[in-house]
Amino acid sequence: MADAPKSLEDQLQEQQESLGNQIKDLETQLMRAKEGYLKVQGALEILAIQKQQAEAAETTTTEVADQ
């Protein structure tokens, strides 16, 4: 019976280590997903700005051509 508590302690320590590693891996995956999200969001913002600039240039060109 003296071995049972030691065996249980070993199992719990292994489980704790395994879960700690799993948490670290998931945190890394989450950070990568956040970085990817922010890159896509930035690209969408750039496209929106370019679209506004193109529309403004088109409006200006149309106004100059009408004069």
Number of C-alpha atoms within 10 A of each C-alpha: 5 6 8 9 10 11 11 11 12 12 12 12 12 12 12 12 12 12 12 12 12 12 12 12 12 12 12 12 12 12 12 12 12 12 12 12 12 12 12 12 12 12 12 12 12 12 12 12 12 12 12 12 12 12 12 12 12 12 12 12 11 11 10 9 8 7 5
